[in-house]
């Protein structure tokens, strides 16, 4: 049996399965692209400097560093 014959043999329930499969693949590809793009923006040294400033009681300096950074972790720390 070919794949098309199996699809036809499956009946009408195969259409929602096929559509859901395409949606799943599309979302998975989008998430992989997003993760690679965000990892490219990571600046762990900025986060480390922010934490050092907070430990030295320079909270305003840490906030300024975080606001200038493109790192999502630094931005989260600014708004936390």
Protein Blocks (a to p, Z undefined) as FASTA:
>chain_A
ZZklmmmmnommlmmmmmmmmmmmmmmmmmmmmmmmmmmmpcfklmmmmmmmmmnopakl
mmmmmmmpmbfklmmmmmZZ
